[in-house]
Structure formats: structure tokens, C-alpha cells
Amino acid sequence: MTETTREGLPEHLLPDEPLPQRISRVLAWAAGAIILFGCAGLITIDVVTRYFFKRGMVESFEISGYALAACIGLGMAFTVTSKSNIRVDILLDSLPDPIRIACDILASLALALIAVALAWHSFGTLQQSWAMGAKSVSTLQTPMILPQGIWWVGLFWFAAMAVLIPFQALARLMRRERGGFNHLIGSLRVVEEIEQAGVPASGEKVQP
């Protein structure tokens, strides 16, 4: 049988992890829900109504654009906690351990810098839309602060996690917890990537 957590969810969906990482996971779920209902659901409704009534019932094109931007923002923090962002680390395995650690820290700090810049400039966009009372030019007249606000919340949390993770990793490294350091910002090895994709290791049986 599949093991479950205290919340009644499968263990692999909500593992035992610090609160910031858990919030990032929940936001990623929210991003998935937005894609399903904000994009796929509304587009399906529009396709069906256009077939039967010769006109769309919802502005699926506009709303799905907002939903896509929102889900990208909300899901980015999870890429930090799960180390799903793209990294060119083909040479790391051949480097001495201290240099490898330095490269992992440098890459993590570079990501944090980019994340903070994205959050800062997106807030400027949100602030400008608020000051102007900006609305979409479509028939919906959507106040732009609504989709941009959700987008900014995701980017803000992305920046917060991108800054927090290197500090957590450095703290573990100072306590000589190399495994914990690697878990947070170390480059994924091939076996770890396979396990992260949910493929069981060789000889391991899948639990029903």
C-alpha cells in the first residue's frame, strides 16, 4: 500500500519538509489547477459553445493568457526547491570537491540575483498598473492588477526561496552536513534525476 502523511495525502505528494518548501509545493499545485481550469477548462467551453451556438461564451483566449502568466509565477519557487531549473554542470563531476561546492554556491547566488531582479521589476509593473487603473482592452475590461498581482506573488515567493535556499545550504555546510548541502543546491546526479522523475531504481519494486 502507498504510505500517506498525517494530512491523508500520499507521502510523495506532501513529504516531510520545511514550511517554506511546503508552501512552494502548494503554490505549484495551485499553478497546475490554474492551467487545468483557467486554460484547458475555459478553452474547452469556448470550443463547445462555438460549435453549438456559433459564438464563444467566455473570453478564453484572454483569460488563458492571464492564467499562463500566473501559473508560471506560482510554479517558479518549486523549481528552486526541487532543483528543476536548467543547469549546465557537465564538468562538475571532474572538479575537486571544494571547487564543486564553490560552483554550486555561485550558481545558487546567481539564480537568487535574477529572481530578485524579476520580482523587483514585476512589482514596478504592478505598481504602474495600480496607479493608472489599467484595464484590458477587451470586452472583459479586466483590471490588470488582478492577473499581475497573482503573477507578482509567485515571483516574490520565487525570489524569497531563491535567497533563502543558499543560506540554508551554507548553514548545513558549516555544520559539515554535506548531504544536506547537496540536497538543497548540489547538482543532481543521473540517478537522482531518475528518482525525481518517479522511476524506481534497478531491482526496486513499485508499491501498489
Secondary structure, DSSP 4 states (H G I P E B T S, - for coil): ---B-TTSSBTTTS-S--HHHHHHHHHHHHHHHIIIIIIIIHHHHHHHHHHHHSS-SS-HHHHHHHHHHHHHHHHHHHHHHTT-S----TTGGGS-HHHHHHHHHHHHHHHHHHHHHHHHHHHHHHHHHHHHT-B-SSTT--BTHHHHHHHHHHHHHHHHHHHHHHHHHHHHHHTT-HHHHHHHHSPPPHHHHHHHTTPPPTTPPPP-
